[in-house]
Amino acid sequence: MKSRMLILLFSVALLSGCIQKDYVFFGESENWRVQYVVTDDNSCNSTKGYIKYLNNDPLPEQLEFSVDNKEGASISLDENGMFFMPYGCSNATEGSELKATIKWNSQSETIQLQLK
């Protein structure tokens, strides 16, 4: 009986250490919508997300985008005005304050990302 209880407790402890938590950060301006998801996976805190152009003006051909104070990247939007971020790593956690910076056509916006 004791061994079964120990095995059960050990299993619960092991499984609780494997649970991943997603932190979804979201922000929007007149021109852009940004969603940035950080998965707390006890290693690099993997990231994914997207940006979407909301303006009715023609899509910018190129833009620079950065989030989480990382070095910016030059990207292109798809025909729907979206860019899906490749997987990456982040130090962001539940209490982080994140900003996304987007530069296009001689314009620039910084968007505060709030935890959803």
C-alpha positions as CSV (number, residue, x, y, z in Angstrom):
1,M,0.0,0.0,0.0
2,K,2.8,2.4,0.9
3,S,4.6,1.7,-2.3
4,R,1.5,2.4,-4.4
5,M,1.1,5.7,-2.6
6,L,4.7,6.6,-3.2
7,I,4.4,5.7,-6.9
8,L,1.3,7.8,-7.1
9,L,2.9,10.8,-5.4
10,F,6.0,10.5,-7.6
11,S,3.9,10.4,-10.7
12,V,1.9,13.4,-9.8
13,A,5.1,15.4,-9.0
14,L,6.7,14.3,-12.3
15,L,3.6,15.2,-14.4
16,S,3.2,18.6,-12.7
17,G,6.8,19.4,-13.7
18,C,5.9,18.8,-17.4
19,I,3.0,21.1,-17.6
20,Q,3.5,24.0,-20.0
21,K,1.9,27.4,-19.6
22,D,1.2,29.8,-22.5
23,Y,1.4,33.5,-21.9
24,V,-0.5,35.4,-24.7
25,F,0.5,39.0,-25.2
26,F,-1.6,41.1,-27.4
27,G,-1.6,44.7,-28.7
28,E,-3.2,46.8,-31.4
29,S,-2.9,50.2,-32.9
30,E,-4.6,51.9,-35.8
31,N,-2.3,50.2,-38.2
32,W,-1.2,46.9,-36.6
33,R,-2.4,44.0,-34.5
34,V,0.3,41.9,-32.7
35,Q,-0.1,38.6,-30.9
36,Y,3.0,37.1,-29.2
37,V,2.7,33.8,-27.4
38,V,5.4,32.7,-24.9
39,T,5.3,29.0,-23.8
40,D,6.9,28.5,-20.4
41,D,8.5,25.1,-21.1
42,N,11.3,25.2,-18.5
43,S,14.0,25.6,-21.2
44,C,14.1,28.6,-23.6
45,N,10.5,29.8,-23.2
46,S,9.6,29.2,-26.9
47,T,7.7,31.9,-28.8
48,K,5.4,32.2,-31.7
49,G,2.9,34.8,-32.9
50,Y,1.8,37.1,-35.7
51,I,1.5,40.6,-36.9
52,K,-1.4,41.9,-39.1
53,Y,-1.6,45.1,-41.1
54,L,-5.0,46.8,-40.3
55,N,-4.8,49.9,-42.5
56,N,-6.7,50.1,-45.8
57,D,-3.7,51.6,-47.5
58,P,-1.6,49.3,-49.8
59,L,0.4,46.7,-48.0
60,P,4.0,47.8,-47.2
61,E,6.5,45.9,-49.3
62,Q,9.1,45.6,-46.5
63,L,9.0,46.4,-42.8
64,E,11.2,45.9,-39.8
65,F,9.7,44.2,-36.8
66,S,11.0,43.6,-33.3
67,V,9.5,42.4,-30.0
68,D,10.7,41.6,-26.5
69,N,13.7,44.0,-27.0
70,K,15.2,41.6,-29.5
71,E,17.1,42.7,-32.6
72,G,14.7,43.6,-35.5
73,A,14.2,41.6,-38.6
74,S,13.3,42.8,-42.1
75,I,10.1,40.9,-43.2
76,S,7.4,40.9,-45.9
77,L,3.7,40.4,-45.3
78,D,1.6,37.8,-47.1
79,E,-1.3,38.8,-49.4
80,N,-3.6,39.0,-46.3
81,G,-1.3,41.5,-44.6
82,M,0.0,39.0,-42.1
83,F,3.4,37.7,-41.0
84,F,3.6,34.6,-38.8
85,M,6.7,34.7,-36.6
86,P,9.0,31.8,-36.6
87,Y,9.5,29.9,-33.4
88,G,12.1,31.5,-31.1
89,C,13.1,31.8,-27.5
90,S,12.4,34.6,-25.0
91,N,13.0,35.5,-21.4
92,A,9.5,36.8,-21.1
93,T,7.2,35.5,-18.4
94,E,3.8,36.2,-16.9
95,G,4.9,39.5,-15.3
96,S,6.9,40.8,-18.4
97,E,6.1,44.1,-20.1
98,L,6.6,43.7,-23.8
99,K,6.6,46.1,-26.7
100,A,6.5,45.5,-30.4
101,T,8.2,48.0,-32.7
102,I,7.2,48.1,-36.4
103,K,8.9,50.3,-39.0
104,W,7.5,50.7,-42.5
105,N,7.4,53.3,-45.3
106,S,9.2,55.9,-43.2
107,Q,6.8,55.4,-40.3
108,S,7.3,53.7,-36.9
109,E,5.0,52.5,-34.2
110,T,5.7,51.0,-30.8
111,I,2.8,48.9,-29.4
112,Q,2.5,47.9,-25.8
113,L,1.7,44.2,-25.5
114,Q,-0.7,43.3,-22.7
115,L,-1.1,39.8,-21.2
116,K,-4.5,38.4,-22.2
